[in-house]
Amino acid sequence: MAMEERAVPSRVVTAERVASEAGFKKSCIPEVGRLLKLAAAAKPDGVIAESGTGSGVGTAWLHSGLGAGARLFTVERDEELARRAAGIFADDERVGVLTGDWQLLQRHAPFDVFFCDGGGKRDDPQRVVEQLAPGGLLILDDFTPSPHWPPRFEGQVDELRMFYLTHPDLDATEILTTPASSVVIGARRL
């Protein structure tokens, strides 16, 4: 594989610098970022959403796969982080950085790709699924791999992961991103 294929997009580098300057330590890891780039690229005219902008690292990965006809909406509760992230994308009218609760995204739904990394994932999972367009992709990261079925976390059945993996409106699976982390990805049934 050529080095260019594994290169980190320049806006990701900028967003990582912003995270460091802001002391933000929960940014999207490159393994998830590459999946986000792929998902956005698969929907070149799609409406892409992200809950939990942080400093914009995940947003930058999504942006790196964004088609010319696509729109990307991301929301962050922390006003300062949202302001910093908005600065990274100020030159691209396809990107909207919103400040506030994740529910602000609903006015832009349905989504062809929804990276739900912040609000909604745990507090209103049914509404998260309802925000997807038919065929829309849902990406949820920060899971701990489990060799068991049903999946377990800290000795208990992981009810949140089970919700998404067995939801009747989703075809979903879990993908190992590193030896210590996994992503649940699902497609809304047509």
FENNOR-V224307 format. One line per field, one symbol per residue. burial: # if it has 9 or more other ideal C-beta (glycine too) atoms within 8 Angstrom, else .. A space follows every 10 residues. Layout:
# FENNOR-V224307
burial=???
This chain:
# FENNOR-V224307
burial=........#. ######.##. .#.#..###. ########## ####.##### ########## #######..# #######... ######.##. ....#.###. .#.##..##. ########## #...#..##. ###..##### #.#.##.... ###....#.# #####.#..# .#.##.#... ########..
